[in-house]
Amino acid sequence: MARTSAQVLFIRKASEPVVEKLELVCQAPNMTSLKAAIDNGANSIKIDCSPITPRTHSGFSLLHDAALRKGIRYAHEHEAKIIFSFAPLKSDATSWARSISIIRDASSLGIDAIALSDPALMLYTAAHYPKLAIHYLVPPSIVEPGAIKHMQRSIPISRLILPPVVSVAQIKEITTELKIDVELVGYGRGSAILAPQSKFYKAGNAGYRRLTTQERRHDLTTSSATHCGAIERCATADEATNDYIFQHACAEQWNVLRVLPQLTAIHVRALRIELQDHSPAKIARFTRIWRTAIDECSQDTEHYNVRPAWLVELKQLASPI
């Protein structure tokens, strides 16, 4: 008797398009600040290990830091990530040894990613600790897809951390050509998301530079009416939106919260909050506002609106220039 075989066909239901939610990254110098950020919606905590201080001499190990271990455990229990970030000030043998020590300890502690600016250290990390995700601190001089793509051939970079001053055109070009996670400064002193015509920054061979105080004051005096009266223009990303100079001189209109839909559209993956004041109470309030805004934007990008209450509170929390 001939055997018959039945063929079962599975019809896969078309999945709905998934809108990736912006990740919120916060800096936290201590355990109290770390808990405040995570409890109020931070997805990742950035711990800055640079510049390398005397306490990180060759005999010191991060493995002996009980508070750090506690913070890492707390973050992972709450499904948050820990990222080490550092850029050695020197390229001598002592600095290299300290850097290698930090990378080794980061791997042993179970850190989720390490942000580096030195290609040699990135190569070392990839070769010796392949499970440790590498984030590249991109210098202003090479915010260009071709240069970054060349590095990707030998280094498994999982995220690009773009400079504090970057244009929307640069961001879009990178996300379009490289298909890689991009992180921006959403709030921080000396940072700006801008187009080349922005009046407070000028382009140069090494990227964009911030205008001098005298140049800035002149522009504010001669064209404040043009900038501060540009109602509804801030959502087009034609001017810097997350810099202190705009938040204070041009009031609430110049806040990056207004361009969250645009950043989502060009596939920015993460926004980082950099505060001068690391008090847990201030970190908690900042994080809560940004978490709420990101969630609302992700749920309905088309109808997303900035709540006036957010801007009022952010203005109260913002440090003076």
C-alpha positions as CSV (number, residue, x, y, z in Angstrom):
1,M,0.0,0.0,0.0
2,A,1.4,3.4,-1.0
3,R,1.8,5.8,1.8
4,T,0.3,9.2,1.4
5,S,1.7,12.3,3.0
6,A,-0.3,15.2,4.1
7,Q,1.0,18.6,3.5
8,V,0.1,21.2,6.0
9,L,0.2,24.8,5.0
10,F,0.7,27.5,7.6
11,I,-0.5,31.0,6.7
12,R,1.4,33.6,8.6
13,K,-0.7,36.5,9.5
14,A,0.8,39.8,8.4
15,S,2.2,41.6,11.3
16,E,1.4,45.2,12.0
17,P,4.3,47.7,11.6
18,V,6.1,48.2,14.9
19,V,7.0,51.7,15.9
20,E,10.1,51.6,17.9
21,K,9.9,53.7,21.0
22,L,12.6,56.2,21.7
23,E,14.9,55.0,24.5
24,L,15.6,57.5,27.3
25,V,19.1,57.6,28.6
26,C,20.0,59.5,31.8
27,Q,23.3,60.2,33.6
28,A,23.5,59.1,37.2
29,P,26.6,59.7,39.3
30,N,25.4,57.9,42.4
31,M,22.9,55.2,43.6
32,T,20.2,57.7,44.6
33,S,20.2,59.4,41.3
34,L,20.2,56.1,39.5
35,K,17.1,54.9,41.3
36,A,15.4,58.3,40.7
37,A,16.0,58.0,37.0
38,I,14.9,54.4,36.6
39,D,11.9,54.7,38.9
40,N,10.7,57.5,36.6
41,G,11.1,55.9,33.3
42,A,14.8,55.8,32.2
43,N,15.6,52.9,29.9
44,S,19.4,53.2,30.3
45,I,21.8,54.8,32.8
46,K,25.0,56.3,31.6
47,I,28.0,56.2,34.0
48,D,30.7,58.5,32.9
49,C,34.2,57.1,33.7
50,S,36.1,59.9,32.1
51,P,38.3,61.6,32.5
52,I,40.1,58.8,34.3
53,T,40.8,60.1,37.8
54,P,43.7,59.2,40.1
55,R,41.3,56.8,42.0
56,T,41.2,54.6,38.9
57,H,45.0,53.9,39.1
58,S,46.2,50.5,38.0
59,G,45.7,49.0,41.4
60,F,42.0,50.1,41.6
61,S,39.2,47.9,40.3
62,L,35.6,48.8,39.7
63,L,34.8,45.3,40.9
64,H,35.5,46.5,44.4
65,D,32.8,49.2,44.2
66,A,29.9,47.9,46.2
67,A,27.6,50.8,45.3
68,L,28.2,50.3,41.6
69,R,27.4,46.6,41.9
70,K,24.2,47.5,43.7
71,G,23.2,50.0,41.1
72,I,23.8,47.5,38.2
73,R,21.7,44.9,40.0
74,Y,18.9,47.5,40.6
75,A,18.9,48.5,37.0
76,H,18.7,45.0,35.7
77,E,16.0,44.1,38.1
78,H,14.0,46.9,36.6
79,E,14.8,46.0,33.0
80,A,17.1,49.0,32.5
81,K,20.6,49.0,31.0
82,I,23.9,50.3,32.3
83,I,26.3,52.0,30.0
84,F,29.9,52.9,30.8
85,S,31.3,55.9,28.9
86,F,34.8,57.2,28.8
87,A,37.3,58.9,26.6
88,P,41.0,58.7,27.8
89,L,42.7,62.1,27.9
90,K,46.1,60.7,26.9
91,S,47.4,58.0,24.6
92,D,50.3,56.8,26.8
93,A,50.8,53.4,28.3
94,T,49.4,54.3,31.7
95,S,46.2,55.6,30.2
96,W,45.9,52.4,28.0
97,A,46.3,50.2,31.0
98,R,43.6,52.1,32.9
99,S,41.3,51.9,30.0
100,I,41.8,48.2,29.6
101,S,41.1,47.7,33.3
102,I,37.8,49.6,33.0
103,I,36.7,47.5,30.0
104,R,37.7,44.3,31.8
105,D,35.7,45.3,34.9
106,A,32.7,46.4,32.8
107,S,32.5,42.9,31.3
108,S,32.9,41.2,34.6
109,L,30.2,43.4,36.2
110,G,27.7,42.6,33.5
111,I,27.6,46.1,32.0
112,D,25.3,46.1,29.0
113,A,27.4,48.4,26.7
114,I,30.5,50.6,26.7
115,A,30.8,53.9,24.9
116,L,34.2,54.6,23.5
117,S,35.8,57.2,21.2
118,D,39.2,55.4,20.6
119,P,39.1,52.9,17.6
120,A,41.9,50.9,19.2
121,L,40.0,50.4,22.4
122,M,36.9,49.4,20.4
123,L,39.0,46.8,18.5
124,Y,40.4,45.5,21.8
125,T,36.9,45.3,23.3
126,A,35.5,43.4,20.2
127,A,38.4,41.0,20.3
128,H,38.4,40.2,24.0
129,Y,34.9,40.8,25.1
130,P,32.6,40.1,22.2
131,K,29.4,40.1,24.3
132,L,30.0,43.7,25.4
133,A,28.0,46.0,23.1
134,I,30.1,48.9,21.7
135,H,28.7,52.4,21.4
136,Y,30.8,54.8,19.3
137,L,31.3,58.3,20.6
138,V,31.5,60.0,17.1
139,P,33.8,63.0,16.9
140,P,32.3,66.1,15.2
141,S,34.9,65.8,12.4
142,I,33.6,62.5,11.1
143,V,29.8,62.7,11.3
144,E,29.7,61.2,7.8
145,P,28.3,57.8,6.7
146,G,31.3,56.9,4.6
147,A,33.8,57.2,7.4
148,I,31.6,55.4,9.9
149,K,30.9,52.6,7.4
150,H,34.6,52.1,7.0
151,M,34.9,51.5,10.7
152,Q,32.0,49.1,10.8
153,R,33.9,46.8,8.5
154,S,36.2,45.8,11.4
155,I,34.3,46.9,14.5
156,P,30.9,45.6,15.5
157,I,29.4,49.0,16.5
158,S,25.9,48.7,17.8
159,R,25.1,52.4,18.4
160,L,26.4,55.8,17.3
161,I,26.4,58.6,19.9
162,L,26.5,61.7,17.8
163,P,28.1,65.0,18.9
164,P,26.2,67.5,21.0
165,V,25.8,69.8,18.0
166,V,24.5,68.0,14.9
167,S,22.2,68.8,12.1
168,V,19.0,67.1,11.1
169,A,20.4,66.5,7.6
170,Q,23.4,64.6,9.1
171,I,21.2,62.5,11.4
172,K,18.9,61.6,8.5
173,E,21.8,60.7,6.2
174,I,23.4,58.4,8.8
175,T,20.1,56.6,9.8
176,T,19.2,56.2,6.1
177,E,22.5,54.8,4.9
178,L,23.9,52.9,7.9
179,K,20.7,51.4,9.4
180,I,22.2,51.7,12.9
181,D,21.0,52.9,16.3
182,V,21.6,56.6,16.8
183,E,21.7,58.4,20.1
184,L,21.3,62.2,20.5
185,V,21.5,64.7,23.4
186,G,17.9,65.6,24.0
187,Y,18.7,68.0,26.7
188,G,22.1,69.3,27.8
189,R,24.2,72.4,28.0
190,G,26.0,73.3,24.7
191,S,23.9,70.9,22.6
192,A,21.7,71.5,19.6
193,I,19.8,69.7,16.9
194,L,19.9,72.1,14.0
195,A,20.0,72.8,10.3
196,P,23.0,74.5,8.7
197,Q,21.2,77.9,8.6
198,S,20.8,78.0,12.4
199,K,22.1,81.4,13.6
200,F,23.8,80.3,16.8
201,Y,26.2,77.8,15.2
202,K,28.6,77.9,12.2
203,A,29.9,75.0,10.1
204,G,33.6,74.4,9.8
205,N,36.2,71.7,8.9
206,A,35.6,70.0,12.3
207,G,31.9,70.1,12.2
208,Y,29.6,72.7,13.8
209,R,31.0,75.2,16.3
210,R,29.1,77.2,18.9
211,L,29.2,81.0,18.4
212,T,31.1,83.1,20.9
213,T,29.2,84.8,23.7
214,Q,29.7,88.2,21.9
215,E,28.4,86.8,18.6
216,R,25.5,85.1,20.3
217,R,24.5,88.3,22.1
218,H,24.6,90.3,18.9
219,D,22.3,87.8,17.2
220,L,19.9,87.8,20.1
221,T,19.8,91.6,20.1
222,T,19.3,92.0,16.4
223,S,17.0,89.1,15.6
224,S,15.3,88.0,18.8
225,A,11.9,89.0,17.4
226,T,12.5,86.8,14.4
227,H,13.4,83.7,16.4
228,C,11.1,84.1,19.4
229,G,8.1,85.1,17.3
230,A,8.4,82.1,15.0
231,I,5.4,80.4,16.3
232,E,4.9,76.8,15.0
233,R,8.3,77.0,13.1
234,C,10.1,75.2,15.9
235,A,8.5,71.9,15.0
236,T,10.2,71.9,11.6
237,A,13.7,71.5,13.1
238,D,14.9,74.6,11.1
239,E,16.5,75.9,14.3
240,A,18.2,74.5,17.3
241,T,15.7,73.2,19.7
242,N,17.4,71.7,22.7
243,D,20.1,74.3,23.6
244,Y,19.9,76.4,26.8
245,I,20.3,79.6,24.8
246,F,17.0,78.9,23.0
247,Q,15.2,77.7,26.1
248,H,16.0,80.8,28.0
249,A,16.2,83.5,25.4
250,C,13.3,82.3,23.3
251,A,11.2,80.7,26.0
252,E,9.2,77.5,25.6
253,Q,9.0,77.4,21.9
254,W,12.5,76.1,21.5
255,N,12.3,72.7,23.2
256,V,13.2,69.4,21.6
257,L,10.0,67.9,23.0
258,R,8.3,69.6,20.0
259,V,10.3,67.7,17.5
260,L,9.9,64.2,18.9
261,P,7.7,63.1,15.9
262,Q,10.4,64.3,13.5
263,L,13.2,62.5,15.4
264,T,11.0,59.3,15.4
265,A,10.4,59.7,11.6
266,I,14.2,59.7,10.9
267,H,14.6,56.6,13.2
268,V,16.6,58.2,16.1
269,R,16.8,55.4,18.7
270,A,17.7,57.2,21.9
271,L,17.7,60.6,23.6
272,R,20.0,61.4,26.4
273,I,19.4,63.9,29.2
274,E,22.5,65.6,30.6
275,L,21.8,67.7,33.7
276,Q,24.3,70.0,35.4
277,D,22.5,69.4,38.7
278,H,22.4,65.7,39.6
279,S,20.1,66.0,42.5
280,P,17.7,63.0,42.7
281,A,14.6,65.2,42.9
282,K,15.5,67.1,39.7
283,I,16.5,64.0,37.8
284,A,13.2,62.4,38.8
285,R,11.1,65.3,37.5
286,F,13.1,65.7,34.3
287,T,12.9,62.0,33.6
288,R,9.2,61.8,34.3
289,I,8.3,64.6,31.9
290,W,10.5,63.1,29.1
291,R,9.1,59.5,29.7
292,T,5.5,60.8,29.4
293,A,6.2,62.8,26.3
294,I,8.0,59.9,24.5
295,D,5.2,57.4,25.4
296,E,2.5,59.7,24.2
297,C,4.5,60.4,20.9
298,S,5.0,56.7,20.4
299,Q,1.3,55.9,20.9
300,D,0.0,58.5,18.4
301,T,2.7,60.4,16.5
302,E,0.3,62.1,14.2
303,H,-1.7,63.7,17.0
304,Y,1.1,64.2,19.5
305,N,1.1,67.6,21.2
306,V,3.4,69.1,23.8
307,R,1.6,69.8,27.1
308,P,2.1,73.4,28.3
309,A,2.6,72.0,31.8
310,W,5.7,70.1,30.7
311,L,7.3,73.3,29.3
312,V,6.5,75.3,32.4
313,E,8.0,72.7,34.7
314,L,11.1,72.3,32.5
315,K,11.6,76.0,32.5
316,Q,11.5,76.0,36.3
317,L,14.0,73.2,36.5
318,A,16.4,74.5,33.8
319,S,19.7,75.8,35.1
320,P,20.6,79.4,34.2
321,I,23.1,80.0,31.5
